[in-house]
Protein backbone atom coordinates (compact mmCIF):
# COMPACT_ATOMS: atom_id res chain seq x y z
CA UNK A 1 0.00 0.00 0.00
CA UNK A 2 1.49 3.36 -1.02
CA UNK A 3 1.74 6.06 1.64
CA UNK A 4 -0.60 8.96 1.05
CA UNK A 5 0.78 12.50 0.84
CA UNK A 6 -2.27 14.23 2.30
CA UNK A 7 -2.49 17.72 3.73
CA UNK A 8 0.07 17.02 6.48
CA UNK A 9 2.79 15.99 4.03
CA UNK A 10 2.01 18.99 1.81
CA UNK A 11 2.27 21.32 4.80
CA UNK A 12 5.66 19.85 5.71
CA UNK A 13 6.90 20.38 2.17
CA UNK A 14 5.66 23.99 2.07
CA UNK A 15 7.13 24.82 5.48
CA UNK A 16 10.46 23.32 4.44
CA UNK A 17 10.55 25.53 1.35
CA UNK A 18 9.61 28.64 3.33
CA UNK A 19 12.32 27.98 5.95
CA UNK A 20 14.93 27.48 3.24
CA UNK A 21 13.93 30.70 1.43
CA UNK A 22 14.00 32.70 4.66
CA UNK A 23 17.37 31.26 5.63
CA UNK A 24 18.87 32.10 2.26
CA UNK A 25 17.47 35.63 2.50
CA UNK A 26 18.99 36.11 5.94
CA UNK A 27 22.29 34.79 4.70
CA UNK A 28 22.63 37.14 1.76
CA UNK A 29 21.40 40.07 3.83
CA UNK A 30 24.13 39.35 6.39
CA UNK A 31 26.68 39.31 3.55
CA UNK A 32 25.58 42.76 2.31
CA UNK A 33 25.84 44.71 5.58
CA UNK A 34 27.75 48.00 5.12
CA UNK A 35 31.13 48.36 6.86
CA UNK A 36 31.33 50.12 10.20
CA UNK A 37 33.06 53.51 9.89
CA UNK A 38 35.05 55.01 12.76
CA UNK A 39 35.67 58.77 12.89
CA UNK A 40 38.13 60.72 14.99
CA UNK A 41 36.82 63.18 17.54
CA UNK A 42 37.24 66.24 15.32
CA UNK A 43 35.89 64.53 12.22
CA UNK A 44 39.09 65.24 10.26
CA UNK A 45 39.84 61.63 9.34
CA UNK A 46 37.61 58.63 8.68
CA UNK A 47 38.76 55.01 8.56
CA UNK A 48 36.78 51.88 7.90
CA UNK A 49 36.82 49.58 10.89
CA UNK A 50 37.02 45.85 10.36
CA UNK A 51 33.51 44.53 9.70
CA UNK A 52 32.01 42.26 12.31
CA UNK A 53 32.76 38.66 11.35
CA UNK A 54 29.60 36.66 10.61
CA UNK A 55 29.51 33.39 12.53
CA UNK A 56 29.87 30.38 10.29
CA UNK A 57 26.74 28.26 10.50
CA UNK A 58 26.95 24.53 11.21
CA UNK A 59 23.77 22.58 10.49
CA UNK A 60 22.84 19.29 12.11
CA UNK A 61 20.48 17.06 10.18
CA UNK A 62 21.87 13.59 10.80
CA UNK A 63 22.83 12.12 14.11
CA UNK A 64 25.66 10.19 15.66
CA UNK A 65 23.62 10.83 18.80
CA UNK A 66 19.83 10.99 19.19
CA UNK A 67 17.70 14.15 19.26
CA UNK A 68 18.20 14.12 23.03
CA UNK A 69 21.93 14.50 22.43
CA UNK A 70 21.73 17.74 20.45
CA UNK A 71 23.66 19.60 23.21
CA UNK A 72 26.64 17.38 22.37
CA UNK A 73 26.70 18.88 18.88
CA UNK A 74 26.69 22.31 20.50
CA UNK A 75 29.75 21.40 22.55
CA UNK A 76 31.59 20.12 19.48
CA UNK A 77 30.78 23.30 17.55
CA UNK A 78 31.84 25.49 20.49
CA UNK A 79 35.08 23.53 20.84
CA UNK A 80 35.93 23.85 17.15
CA UNK A 81 35.12 27.55 17.17
CA UNK A 82 37.35 28.24 20.14
CA UNK A 83 40.25 26.11 18.92
CA UNK A 84 40.09 27.45 15.37
CA UNK A 85 39.42 31.05 16.42
CA UNK A 86 36.42 31.07 14.11
CA UNK A 87 32.93 32.04 15.36
CA UNK A 88 30.54 29.14 14.78
CA UNK A 89 26.84 28.71 15.50
CA UNK A 90 24.73 25.55 15.43
CA UNK A 91 21.55 25.28 13.35
CA UNK A 92 19.18 22.43 14.31
CA UNK A 93 15.59 21.28 13.97
CA UNK A 94 15.38 21.25 10.16
CA UNK A 95 14.63 18.42 7.73
CA UNK A 96 17.32 16.69 5.67
CA UNK A 97 16.13 18.30 2.43
CA UNK A 98 16.04 21.78 4.00
CA UNK A 99 19.63 21.45 5.22
CA UNK A 100 20.74 20.31 1.77
CA UNK A 101 19.03 23.33 0.19
CA UNK A 102 20.74 25.65 2.66
CA UNK A 103 24.14 24.05 2.04
CA UNK A 104 23.65 24.38 -1.72
CA UNK A 105 22.75 28.06 -1.37
CA UNK A 106 25.51 28.79 1.13
CA UNK A 107 22.96 29.70 3.81
CA UNK A 108 24.84 27.32 6.10
CA UNK A 109 28.56 26.70 5.77
CA UNK A 110 29.09 23.27 7.32
CA UNK A 111 26.81 20.37 8.11
CA UNK A 112 26.59 17.06 9.92
CA UNK A 113 24.47 15.36 7.27
CA UNK A 114 23.29 11.89 6.36
CA UNK A 115 25.30 9.93 3.80
CA UNK A 116 22.41 9.72 1.33
CA UNK A 117 21.87 13.50 1.18
CA UNK A 118 25.66 13.75 0.80
CA UNK A 119 25.72 11.74 -2.42
CA UNK A 120 22.64 13.58 -3.71
CA UNK A 121 24.42 16.92 -3.21
CA UNK A 122 27.84 15.70 -4.30
CA UNK A 123 26.68 14.00 -7.51
CA UNK A 124 25.07 17.08 -9.04
CA UNK A 125 26.72 18.47 -12.21
CA UNK A 126 28.40 21.03 -9.96
CA UNK A 127 29.07 19.39 -6.55
CA UNK A 128 27.39 21.29 -3.73
CA UNK A 129 29.36 19.88 -0.79
CA UNK A 130 32.78 18.47 0.02
CA UNK A 131 33.77 16.01 2.73
CA UNK A 132 35.64 17.17 5.81
CA UNK A 133 35.55 14.15 8.17
CA UNK A 134 33.27 11.52 9.74
CA UNK A 135 32.83 10.16 13.28
CA UNK A 136 34.27 6.85 14.45
CA UNK A 137 32.01 5.23 17.09
CA UNK A 138 33.56 3.76 20.25
CA UNK A 139 31.53 0.54 20.37
CA UNK A 140 33.57 -2.51 19.22
CA UNK A 141 30.78 -3.32 16.75
CA UNK A 142 32.10 -0.54 14.49
CA UNK A 143 35.67 -1.93 14.32
CA UNK A 144 37.30 1.49 14.89
CA UNK A 145 36.06 2.71 11.51
CA UNK A 146 33.75 5.58 10.40
CA UNK A 147 30.84 3.24 9.66
CA UNK A 148 27.38 2.47 10.99
CA UNK A 149 24.39 0.13 10.48
CA UNK A 150 20.69 0.23 9.74
CA UNK A 151 18.98 -1.77 12.51
CA UNK A 152 15.53 -3.30 12.04
CA UNK A 153 13.66 -2.84 15.31
CA UNK A 154 10.39 -4.32 16.57
CA UNK A 155 8.60 -4.01 19.88
CA UNK A 156 10.34 -5.99 22.59
CA UNK A 157 7.37 -8.25 23.27
CA UNK A 158 6.35 -8.74 19.62
CA UNK A 159 6.47 -12.20 17.97
CA UNK A 160 8.50 -11.02 14.95
CA UNK A 161 11.89 -12.64 14.43
CA UNK A 162 12.79 -11.87 10.80
CA UNK A 163 11.92 -9.36 8.11
CA UNK A 164 9.78 -12.01 6.40
CA UNK A 165 7.54 -12.09 9.47
CA UNK A 166 6.57 -8.47 8.74
CA UNK A 167 4.69 -9.17 5.51
CA UNK A 168 1.43 -7.21 5.55
CA UNK A 169 2.44 -5.33 8.71
CA UNK A 170 2.89 -1.61 9.38
CA UNK A 171 6.32 -0.19 8.65
CA UNK A 172 7.51 3.30 9.66
CA UNK A 173 10.50 5.22 8.31
CA UNK A 174 11.98 8.59 9.21
CA UNK A 175 12.58 10.41 5.89
CA UNK A 176 12.79 9.53 2.21
CA UNK A 177 16.28 11.04 2.00
CA UNK A 178 17.63 9.01 4.92
CA UNK A 179 20.23 6.37 4.18
CA UNK A 180 19.64 4.01 7.11
CA UNK A 181 15.90 4.70 7.22
CA UNK A 182 15.15 4.51 3.48
CA UNK A 183 17.99 3.99 1.00
CA UNK A 184 19.42 0.89 2.69
CA UNK A 185 16.13 -0.89 3.47
CA UNK A 186 14.74 -0.07 0.03
CA UNK A 187 17.78 -1.66 -1.61
CA UNK A 188 17.46 -4.65 0.73
CA UNK A 189 13.85 -5.19 -0.34
CA UNK A 190 14.97 -5.09 -3.97
CA UNK A 191 17.66 -7.68 -3.25
CA UNK A 192 15.07 -9.98 -1.66
CA UNK A 193 12.55 -9.43 -4.45
CA UNK A 194 10.02 -7.90 -2.05
CA UNK A 195 8.89 -5.06 -4.30
CA UNK A 196 5.23 -5.85 -4.88
CA UNK A 197 3.69 -4.34 -1.78
CA UNK A 198 5.40 -6.29 1.01
CA UNK A 199 4.15 -4.12 3.88
CA UNK A 200 0.48 -3.61 4.62
CA UNK A 201 0.92 0.03 5.54
CA UNK A 202 3.84 2.47 5.37
CA UNK A 203 4.10 5.55 7.61
CA UNK A 204 6.51 8.49 7.80
CA UNK A 205 7.63 9.62 11.26
CA UNK A 206 10.06 12.47 10.60
CA UNK A 207 12.96 11.17 12.71
CA UNK A 208 14.62 7.97 13.87
CA UNK A 209 13.60 8.74 17.45
CA UNK A 210 9.97 9.12 16.41
CA UNK A 211 10.15 5.81 14.51
CA UNK A 212 11.51 4.03 17.60
CA UNK A 213 8.78 5.65 19.68
CA UNK A 214 6.03 4.54 17.29
CA UNK A 215 7.28 0.95 17.29
CA UNK A 216 7.60 0.91 21.09
CA UNK A 217 4.06 2.25 21.48
CA UNK A 218 2.57 -0.22 19.01
CA UNK A 219 1.71 2.42 16.39
CA UNK A 220 3.92 0.56 13.90
CA UNK A 221 5.33 -2.94 13.82
CA UNK A 222 8.87 -2.25 12.65
CA UNK A 223 11.39 0.31 11.42
CA UNK A 224 14.94 0.40 10.09
CA UNK A 225 16.77 3.02 12.17
CA UNK A 226 20.24 4.53 12.52
CA UNK A 227 22.27 2.24 14.79
CA UNK A 228 24.10 5.21 16.33
CA UNK A 229 20.84 6.83 17.43
CA UNK A 230 19.64 3.56 18.94
CA UNK A 231 22.99 2.99 20.67
CA UNK A 232 23.02 6.48 22.14
CA UNK A 233 19.54 6.26 23.67
CA UNK A 234 20.23 2.79 25.03
CA UNK A 235 23.50 3.87 26.61
CA UNK A 236 21.89 6.97 28.13
CA UNK A 237 18.77 5.09 29.20
CA UNK A 238 16.49 7.64 27.56
CA UNK A 239 13.54 7.44 25.21
CA UNK A 240 11.93 4.18 24.17
CA UNK A 241 15.09 2.43 22.95
CA UNK A 242 14.84 -0.11 25.76
CA UNK A 243 11.34 -1.06 24.59
CA UNK A 244 12.48 -2.35 21.18
CA UNK A 245 14.80 -5.12 20.01
CA UNK A 246 16.87 -5.57 16.86
CA UNK A 247 15.98 -8.50 14.59
CA UNK A 248 18.20 -7.64 11.61
CA UNK A 249 21.00 -5.25 10.62
CA UNK A 250 22.17 -3.89 7.29
CA UNK A 251 25.73 -2.68 6.76
CA UNK A 252 28.22 -1.56 7.76
CA UNK A 253 28.42 1.43 5.42
CA UNK A 254 30.14 4.81 5.53
CA UNK A 255 28.67 6.88 8.32
CA UNK A 256 27.16 10.37 8.56
CA UNK A 257 29.78 12.86 7.30
CA UNK A 258 30.73 16.39 8.28
CA UNK A 259 30.72 18.46 5.08
CA UNK A 260 31.41 21.98 3.86
CA UNK A 261 29.29 23.88 1.36
CA UNK A 262 31.05 24.57 -1.94
CA UNK A 263 29.11 27.86 -2.05
CA UNK A 264 31.04 29.01 1.00
CA UNK A 265 34.50 30.36 0.19
CA UNK A 266 36.29 29.01 3.23
CA UNK A 267 39.71 27.85 4.32
CA UNK A 268 38.73 24.45 5.69
CA UNK A 269 42.16 23.16 6.73
CA UNK A 270 42.39 24.75 10.24
CA UNK A 271 38.96 23.56 11.33
CA UNK A 272 39.52 20.12 9.80
CA UNK A 273 42.82 19.77 11.65
CA UNK A 274 41.13 20.58 14.96
CA UNK A 275 38.38 18.05 14.27
CA UNK A 276 40.80 15.26 13.34
CA UNK A 277 42.95 15.84 16.45
CA UNK A 278 40.08 16.49 18.84
CA UNK A 279 40.61 13.12 20.56
CA UNK A 280 44.17 14.13 21.52
CA UNK A 281 43.01 17.12 23.56
CA UNK A 282 41.67 16.44 27.11
CA UNK A 283 38.63 18.67 26.67
CA UNK A 284 38.00 17.33 23.20
CA UNK A 285 38.31 13.77 24.49
CA UNK A 286 35.69 14.48 27.15
CA UNK A 287 33.20 15.78 24.58
CA UNK A 288 33.80 12.80 22.29
CA UNK A 289 33.25 10.41 25.22
CA UNK A 290 29.93 12.09 25.88
CA UNK A 291 28.96 11.37 22.26
CA UNK A 292 30.30 7.77 22.47
CA UNK A 293 32.84 8.56 19.75
CA UNK A 294 36.41 7.38 19.45
CA UNK A 295 37.49 10.20 17.13
CA UNK A 296 36.83 11.87 13.80
CA UNK A 297 38.56 10.41 10.75
CA UNK A 298 39.20 11.37 7.16
CA UNK A 299 36.85 9.86 4.59
CA UNK A 300 36.85 9.93 0.80
CA UNK A 301 34.06 10.24 -1.72
CA UNK A 302 34.71 6.64 -2.79
CA UNK A 303 33.76 5.49 0.73
CA UNK A 304 30.16 6.41 -0.15
CA UNK A 305 30.02 4.39 -3.37
CA UNK A 306 28.13 1.66 -1.51
CA UNK A 307 25.28 4.12 -0.92
CA UNK A 308 25.31 5.01 -4.61
CA UNK A 309 25.08 1.33 -5.54
CA UNK A 310 22.00 0.92 -3.34
CA UNK A 311 20.34 3.96 -4.90
CA UNK A 312 21.15 2.63 -8.38
CA UNK A 313 19.71 -0.81 -7.57
CA UNK A 314 16.39 0.74 -6.53
CA UNK A 315 16.30 2.95 -9.62
CA UNK A 316 17.03 0.04 -11.97
CA UNK A 317 14.29 -1.99 -10.29
CA UNK A 318 11.96 1.03 -10.55
CA UNK A 319 11.32 0.61 -6.86
CA UNK A 320 11.61 4.15 -5.57
CA UNK A 321 8.97 3.96 -2.84
CA UNK A 322 8.99 1.48 0.02
CA UNK A 323 5.66 -0.31 0.05
Helices and strands as residue ranges (DSSP letters): H 6-31, E 37-39, E 46-48, E 56-60, G 67-69, H 70-84, E 88-91, H 96-105, E 110-113, H 115-122, E 129-137, G 140-142, E 147-155, G 163-166, E 170-173, I 179-183, H 184-192, E 201-204, H 208-216, E 222-226, H 227-236, G 241-243, E 244-254, E 257-261, H 269-276, G 278-280, H 282-290, E 293-297, G 301-304, H 305-316
